């Protein structure tokens, strides 16, 4: 072999090594920097000497700052709920029937203070007390009845029903509603579903078009209601159903506009000024920082087929990517009966839209789900985890 051939082989080998190291370095940097941001911004600046000692012991235990055991999490002072984020596996099972039927959906609106990240709280506006709202599942041909109440039934102790109508109006939530993108008709149902304090309204529609759709509040000021967390998804399955998979997950990305910067401690108020300027401080999956990480991470096993429904509830498009994974099938724009795109690395999801993704878990490990506009993931919270385990190698 001559010298030039040897040089080419060396260069190729070195290039492969560099590419591999580059991917590993990006993955490692994201995890380390994300954990450091949370620790430094949310806790480190206020540590006492004793807390500093505890912090050192925590690091010695082998856990990163972003991996505090659930049992060690501090209770949230002033919060109306221990958890605002909906778990990714909180969705109804696939439909296993051939005939159409009536599907009833009970929703209520609730404004409540919850933890956005450690030592940071925010007053969310929600459907059924979580962000995103409940995942609604129907079959093409079904009648769907939406029942919407303004305020959680029987929850006066939480303060919502103690507010006067004037207080609700001053806060901007004197009325709530729902606009479902799966509805064909004026306002997606919203004109029929404007509910004031203590009211309940309902309407029915026929689910005629299979797809994965977004729903959201459509009461004035509509962008504010949405930005505070009032969105969810509805799946209309085709009459023949969807292909069988082993696991399904439900994720929605939304941005939040807070009075303080990312990580500023205390109760953060909503900033309409930042909303109008389209300058959010947080980009989050399912309502809060780390909502789908650590003990709440998605889990699967090697060889399992995974389906994800991923949507954008609020106002800025997402660049959805799973580091170390390729989407076998991507159904963009919610078109679940169209021919899918194959072998996709990253997908753009428009505001008020959703996609369906399918892939097989081929290798064990921790996979990071990110907005690939990576400052949103590393510096503003748009990061989640999928843990793939190998039963043969526990």
Phi, psi and omega per residue, in radians:
X1 nan 2.266 -3.112
X2 -1.384 2.997 -3.034
X3 -1.115 -0.672 -3.125
X4 -1.139 -0.676 3.101
X5 -1.119 -0.733 3.112
X6 -1.075 -0.701 3.141
X7 -1.113 -0.699 3.131
X8 -1.094 -0.763 3.136
X9 -1.085 -0.757 3.141
X10 -1.092 -0.747 -3.130
X11 -1.114 -0.758 3.123
X12 -1.085 -0.767 3.134
X13 -1.101 -0.743 3.134
X14 -1.131 -0.687 3.113
X15 -1.078 -0.761 3.121
X16 -1.079 -0.704 3.139
X17 -1.116 -0.754 -3.120
X18 -1.121 -0.746 3.134
X19 -1.069 -0.796 3.131
X20 -1.073 -0.754 3.132
X21 -1.137 -0.623 -3.126
X22 -1.094 -0.786 3.116
X23 -1.100 -0.774 -3.121
X24 -1.134 -0.704 -3.132
X25 -1.123 -0.712 3.130
X26 -1.083 -0.764 -3.128
X27 -1.088 -0.820 -3.094
X28 -1.156 -0.723 -3.134
X29 -1.063 -0.723 -3.129
X30 -1.089 -0.790 3.141
X31 -1.103 -0.829 -3.074
X32 -1.173 -0.776 -3.107
X33 -1.199 -0.669 3.128
X34 -1.096 -0.780 3.114
X35 -1.133 -0.696 -3.111
X36 -1.140 -0.687 3.130
X37 -1.047 -0.831 -3.125
X38 -1.075 -0.779 -3.103
X39 -1.151 -0.854 -3.039
X40 -1.225 -0.759 -3.065
X41 -1.341 -0.634 -2.980
X42 -1.651 -0.428 -3.026
X43 -2.309 -0.731 -2.859
X44 -1.066 -0.659 -3.057
X45 -1.196 -0.284 -3.091
X46 -1.952 0.200 -3.073
X47 -1.238 2.378 2.945
X48 -1.423 3.046 3.125
X49 -1.052 -0.706 3.141
X50 -1.177 -0.708 3.113
X51 -1.134 -0.612 3.098
X52 -1.117 -0.673 3.103
X53 -1.146 -0.738 3.099
X54 -1.101 -0.653 3.116
X55 -1.070 -0.756 3.123
X56 -1.105 -0.711 3.117
X57 -1.131 -0.629 3.121
X58 -1.089 -0.746 3.121
X59 -1.149 -0.640 3.138
X60 -1.143 -0.415 -3.114
X61 -1.273 -0.213 3.116
X62 1.698 0.023 3.111
X63 -1.660 2.460 3.017
X64 -1.380 2.899 -3.139
X65 -1.083 -0.488 -3.137
X66 -1.448 0.046 -3.055
X67 -2.129 0.703 3.101
X68 -1.094 2.258 3.125
X69 -0.979 2.504 -3.113
X70 -0.996 -0.611 -3.117
X71 -1.177 -0.348 -3.085
X72 -1.688 -0.073 -3.111
X73 -1.137 2.403 3.136
X74 -1.270 2.497 3.048
X75 -1.121 2.582 -3.096
X76 -1.524 1.962 -3.137
X77 -1.256 2.223 3.102
X78 1.444 0.084 -3.127
X79 -1.515 2.550 3.101
X80 -1.577 -0.155 3.128
X81 -2.595 2.624 3.084
X82 -1.386 -0.294 -3.072
X83 -2.656 2.083 3.114
X84 -1.620 -0.454 -3.027
X85 -1.441 2.349 3.059
X86 -1.394 2.333 3.090
X87 -1.155 2.592 -3.051
X88 -1.194 -0.395 3.127
X89 -1.661 0.216 3.129
X90 -1.557 1.388 3.093
X91 -2.649 2.670 -3.118
X92 -1.127 2.709 3.119
X93 -1.251 2.862 3.080
X94 -0.983 2.599 -3.112
X95 -1.350 2.274 -3.103
X96 -2.150 1.134 3.097
X97 -2.669 2.782 -3.080
X98 -1.895 -0.270 -3.091
X99 -1.807 2.624 3.070
X100 -1.286 2.704 3.109
X101 -2.700 3.063 3.064
X102 -1.492 2.207 3.079
X103 -1.923 2.071 3.131
X104 -1.780 2.406 -3.096
X105 -2.226 2.044 3.124
X106 -1.734 2.033 3.129
X107 -2.145 2.591 2.976
X108 -2.400 2.674 3.102
X109 -1.714 2.546 -3.120
X110 -2.656 2.220 3.004
X111 -1.743 2.176 -3.077
X112 -2.646 2.575 3.109
X113 -1.462 2.327 -3.129
X114 -2.586 2.927 -3.123
X115 -1.395 2.210 3.068
X116 -1.580 -0.608 2.979
X117 -2.813 2.945 -3.093
X118 -0.909 2.214 3.112
X119 1.229 0.212 3.065
X120 -2.198 2.160 3.119
X121 -2.143 2.865 -3.038
X122 -2.730 2.573 3.049
X123 -1.586 1.847 3.114
X124 -1.487 2.653 2.927
X125 -1.928 2.238 -2.918
X126 -2.390 2.860 2.793
X127 -1.771 2.111 3.067
X128 1.060 0.519 2.956
X129 1.341 0.182 -3.136
X130 -2.399 2.773 3.001
X131 -2.147 2.144 -0.068
X132 -1.297 3.103 3.080
X133 -1.206 3.109 -3.115
X134 -1.017 2.517 3.032
X135 -1.384 2.103 -3.128
X136 -1.733 2.361 -3.084
X137 -2.267 2.234 3.114
X138 -2.483 3.058 -3.136
X139 -2.086 2.537 3.098
X140 -0.941 2.236 -3.076
X141 1.769 -0.277 3.115
X142 -1.207 2.579 2.852
X143 -1.522 2.292 3.141
X144 -2.036 2.163 3.091
X145 -1.891 2.086 3.105
X146 -1.733 2.160 3.079
X147 -2.004 2.058 -3.038
X148 -2.129 2.188 3.085
X149 -1.952 2.479 3.051
X150 -1.540 1.738 -3.073
X151 1.799 2.568 3.138
X152 -1.233 2.178 -3.127
X153 -0.997 2.245 3.091
X154 1.268 0.361 -3.050
X155 -2.001 0.661 3.138
X156 -1.046 -0.462 -3.118
X157 -1.147 -0.328 3.134
X158 -1.508 -0.025 2.990
X159 1.707 -0.313 -3.068
X160 -1.071 -0.861 -3.065
X161 -1.378 -0.110 3.087
X162 -1.439 -0.276 3.124
X163 -1.277 2.539 3.050
X164 -1.408 2.871 3.086
X165 -1.033 -0.633 3.126
X166 -1.128 -0.673 3.126
X167 -1.162 -0.728 3.087
X168 -1.072 -0.752 -3.129
X169 -1.122 -0.725 -3.140
X170 -1.112 -0.604 -3.138
X171 -1.427 -0.190 3.091
X172 1.620 0.121 -3.133
X173 -2.193 0.754 3.081
X174 -1.199 -0.398 3.068
X175 -2.411 2.602 2.990
X176 -2.287 2.932 -3.104
X177 -2.842 -2.990 3.069
X178 -2.584 2.281 3.040
X179 -2.025 2.004 3.140
X180 -1.791 2.142 -3.117
X181 -1.191 -0.182 3.078
X182 -1.455 -0.098 -3.099
X183 -1.640 2.296 3.017
X184 -1.740 1.933 -3.078
X185 2.728 2.921 -3.034
X186 -0.965 2.151 3.031
X187 1.199 0.173 -3.129
X188 1.078 0.414 -3.116
X189 1.737 -0.250 -3.043
X190 -1.060 -0.684 -3.139
X191 -1.065 -0.467 3.128
X192 -1.481 -0.223 -2.897
X193 -2.133 0.480 3.054
X194 -1.369 1.907 -3.071
X195 -1.947 2.273 3.054
X196 -1.608 -3.139 -3.092
X197 -0.930 2.175 3.092
X198 1.403 -0.029 -3.109
X199 -1.558 2.752 2.961
X200 -2.346 2.383 3.058
X201 -2.349 2.781 3.123
X202 -2.558 2.677 3.016
X203 -2.640 2.847 3.124
X204 -2.117 2.593 3.003
X205 -2.514 2.788 3.069
X206 -1.698 2.197 3.112
X207 -1.388 1.806 -3.016
X208 -1.853 -0.390 -3.018
X209 -2.046 1.913 3.106
X210 -1.035 2.469 3.115
X211 2.871 2.980 3.035
X212 -1.905 2.064 -2.960
X213 -2.146 2.732 3.052
X214 -1.642 2.567 2.879
X215 -2.186 2.754 -3.102
X216 -2.829 2.940 3.069
X217 -1.291 2.553 -3.132
X218 -2.356 0.771 3.067
X219 -1.896 2.612 -3.079
X220 -1.126 2.492 -0.239
X221 -1.380 2.008 -2.971
X222 -0.957 -0.814 -3.133
X223 -1.032 -0.579 3.129
X224 -1.195 -0.794 3.133
X225 -1.021 -0.764 -3.132
X226 -1.175 -0.789 -3.090
X227 -1.098 -0.427 3.135
X228 -1.495 -0.010 3.010
X229 2.064 0.167 -3.051
X230 -1.604 1.387 3.105
X231 -2.741 2.827 3.117
X232 -2.915 -2.894 -3.096
X233 -2.375 2.624 3.055
X234 -2.251 2.249 3.098
X235 -1.825 2.201 2.976
X236 -1.863 1.850 -3.128
X237 -1.301 2.584 3.009
X238 -1.111 2.751 -3.063
X239 -0.987 -0.576 3.137
X240 -1.477 -0.021 3.124
X241 1.477 3.068 3.085
X242 -1.726 2.781 3.087
X243 -1.057 2.580 -3.101
X244 -1.233 2.385 3.023
X245 -2.302 2.990 -3.122
X246 -1.562 -0.588 -3.108
X247 -2.521 2.538 3.056
X248 -2.196 2.523 3.129
X249 -2.361 2.657 -3.016
X250 -2.202 1.995 -3.119
X251 -2.296 2.478 2.982
X252 -2.374 2.319 3.056
X253 -1.665 2.397 3.069
X254 -2.555 2.610 3.107
X255 -1.840 2.651 -3.102
X256 -2.211 2.477 -3.019
X257 -1.994 1.742 -3.032
X258 -1.859 2.716 -3.136
X259 -1.108 -0.618 3.106
X260 -1.726 3.059 3.109
X261 -1.406 2.972 3.107
X262 -0.938 2.197 3.087
X263 1.544 -0.169 3.086
X264 -1.068 2.277 -3.000
X265 -1.383 2.822 3.095
X266 1.693 -3.092 3.121
X267 -1.306 2.071 -3.129
X268 -1.685 2.278 3.087
X269 -1.559 2.811 3.094
X270 -1.269 2.379 3.109
X271 -1.900 1.813 3.086
X272 -1.181 -0.544 3.112
X273 -1.048 -0.769 3.113
X274 -1.202 -0.617 3.090
X275 -1.060 -0.834 -3.112
X276 -1.144 -0.522 3.097
X277 -1.492 -0.097 -3.105
X278 0.982 0.870 3.135
X279 -2.236 1.354 -3.134
X280 -1.320 2.758 3.084
X281 -1.719 -0.334 -3.103
X282 -2.310 2.436 2.889
X283 -2.122 2.081 -2.931
X284 -2.327 2.512 2.930
X285 -1.594 2.229 3.049
X286 0.896 0.799 2.788
X287 1.658 -0.453 -3.102
X288 -2.678 2.919 3.047
X289 -1.128 2.324 3.123
X290 1.141 0.388 3.139
X291 -1.054 -0.581 -3.079
X292 -2.127 0.758 3.121
X293 -2.304 2.987 3.097
X294 0.972 -2.179 -3.091
X295 -1.189 -0.249 3.122
X296 -1.855 0.207 3.120
X297 -1.119 2.644 3.003
X298 -1.217 2.558 -3.082
X299 -2.342 2.500 3.102
X300 -2.663 3.038 3.125
X301 -2.085 2.661 3.108
X302 -0.966 2.334 3.140
X303 1.659 -0.228 -3.129
X304 -1.405 2.530 3.064
X305 -1.611 2.267 -3.021
X306 -2.011 2.416 3.026
X307 -2.123 2.293 3.092
X308 -2.108 2.342 2.967
X309 -1.815 2.012 -3.042
X310 -2.174 2.218 -3.115
X311 -2.350 2.910 3.019
X312 -2.003 2.012 -3.085
X313 -1.458 -0.538 -3.001
X314 -1.826 -2.325 -2.768
X315 -1.970 -0.102 -3.075
X316 -2.139 2.298 -3.090
X317 -1.080 2.633 3.126
X318 -1.880 2.662 3.088
X319 -2.042 1.388 -2.916
X320 -1.365 2.286 -3.068
X321 -2.593 2.518 2.997
X322 -1.999 2.027 -3.087
X323 -1.184 2.102 3.137
X324 1.615 0.147 -3.116
X325 -2.321 2.672 3.040
X326 -2.165 2.339 -3.130
X327 -1.303 2.039 3.084
X328 -1.096 -0.831 3.135
X329 -2.289 2.255 3.066
X330 -2.149 2.185 3.076
X331 -1.890 1.623 -3.057
X332 -1.275 2.783 3.037
X333 1.012 0.380 3.083
X334 1.371 0.136 -3.032
X335 -1.513 1.425 -2.969
X336 -1.344 -0.195 3.114
X337 -1.817 -0.022 3.069
X338 -1.388 2.840 3.051
X339 -1.105 2.234 -3.076
X340 -1.345 2.800 2.907
X341 -1.425 2.546 -3.094
X342 -1.992 2.586 3.026
X343 0.992 1.007 -3.078
X344 -1.796 2.415 -3.107
X345 -1.614 -0.772 -3.077
X346 -2.504 2.488 3.126
X347 -2.243 2.468 3.080
X348 -1.539 2.255 3.122
X349 -2.077 2.064 -3.082
X350 -1.295 2.743 3.021
X351 -1.010 2.357 -3.132
X352 1.289 0.386 3.138
X353 -2.325 3.038 -3.087
X354 -2.672 2.825 3.091
X355 -2.315 2.810 2.984
X356 -2.064 2.262 -3.066
X357 -2.145 2.418 3.071
X358 -2.306 2.400 3.051
X359 -2.787 2.826 3.108
X360 -1.817 2.317 3.098
X361 -1.293 1.929 -3.022
X362 -1.775 -0.429 -3.076
X363 -2.415 2.490 3.133
X364 -1.239 2.731 3.079
X365 2.540 -3.117 3.080
X366 -1.767 2.137 -3.124
X367 -1.937 2.242 -3.141
X368 -1.636 2.255 3.053
X369 -1.708 2.198 -3.000
X370 -2.425 2.822 2.760
X371 -1.499 2.076 -3.016
X372 -1.334 0.038 2.748
X373 -1.365 1.514 -2.673
X374 -1.191 -0.315 3.023
X375 -1.102 -0.495 3.103
X376 -1.175 -0.579 3.139
X377 -1.434 -0.846 -3.030
X378 -1.356 -0.673 -2.989
X379 -1.911 -0.225 -3.044
X380 -2.304 0.097 2.907
X381 1.850 -0.110 -3.047
X382 -1.406 1.303 -3.082
X383 -2.583 2.375 3.076
X384 -2.440 3.012 -3.053
X385 -2.268 2.434 2.959
X386 -2.078 2.099 3.126
X387 -1.776 2.052 3.113
X388 -1.855 2.136 -3.099
X389 -1.919 2.618 3.118
X390 -1.881 1.938 -3.122
X391 -1.032 -0.444 -3.139
X392 -1.366 -0.339 3.136
X393 -2.341 1.299 -3.070
X394 -1.156 nan nan
